[in-house]
Amino acid sequence: MILVLCEEYDLAATWAAERLRERGLAITVVTGAALAAARWEHRVGRAGARLEFRLAGGERICSGEIGGVLNRLCFLPSAWLQRIGGPDRDYAVQEMLALYLSWLHAMTGPVLNPATPQGLCGNWRHPSVWAVLAGRSGLPTSPYRQTSADDPDLYWQGAGAPAPATAFVAGSRALLPPDLPAPLRAACLRLARQAGTPLLGIDFSPAADGTWRFTGASVMPNLVRGGEKLADDLAEALAA
């Protein structure tokens, strides 16, 4: 069984689940709302960790039966967050975040993407950090500038429009759109490895001289942009 974890409004995850089913994989989609209503049993011991939860409809899911995970949970499910409040809310959120980090690490098989303390589906790095990692990976980048006069929160906001070109890494494969030169493929794979992120969307824009330059990366890319070829790569990575 391949588990797809996502929020109920994640259309890219729904698209990926359908494409993976078409390729013969046994897919179970579990949304954030379903997780918020589930009954949990999570054990951690010397022999490792295991997870079992029962969904509201009675379906039982055990970590030992999972052959791979497409993880699109960027934070705690909104359905759970909406149910808590009061002066201890922040404490409760941190405790539940620790539980989610632990049970996600108990998943067996390939995980796209593993949970980190900086994001449940991968590290949500600051754009400046992505720029440094991209340069170290051999991707052409533009100079990054930020001063004390700039609004620090502004740089965490995503671009308003999709990038002119997006490459995708899924496991050991990198998918480039036709406009991007083939030599960028190896550098994209290096960036994903350095980031510890098996599934990564990497954005590019053309510079004034016509060369394509790295402009950003996301652990939650719009998978639909990758089309059927990306679905093939996802199926191979999850079935490895």
Sequence and secondary structure as in RCSB ss.txt:
>XXXX:A:sequence
MILVLCEEYDLAATWAAERLRERGLAITVVTGAALAAARWEHRVGRAGARLEFRLAGGERICSGEIGGVLNRLCF
LPSAWLQRIGGPDRDYAVQEMLALYLSWLHAMTGPVLNPATPQGLCGNWRHPSVWAVLAGRSGLPTSPYRQTSAD
DPDLYWQGAGAPAPATAFVAGSRALLPPDLPAPLRAACLRLARQAGTPLLGIDFSPAADGTWRFTGASVMPNLVR
GGEKLADDLAEALAA
>XXXX:A:secstr
 EEEEE TT HHHHHHHHHHHHTT  EEEEEHHHHHT EEEEEEETTEEEEEEE TTS EEEGGG  EEEE   S
S HHHHTT  STTHHHHHHHHHHHHHHHHHT  S EES  BTTBTTS    HHHHHHHHHHHT  B      TTS
 GGGGGS  SS  SEEEEEETTEEE  TTS TTHHHHHHHHHHHHT SEEEEEEEE TTS EEEEEEESS  GGG
GHHHHHHHHHHHHT 
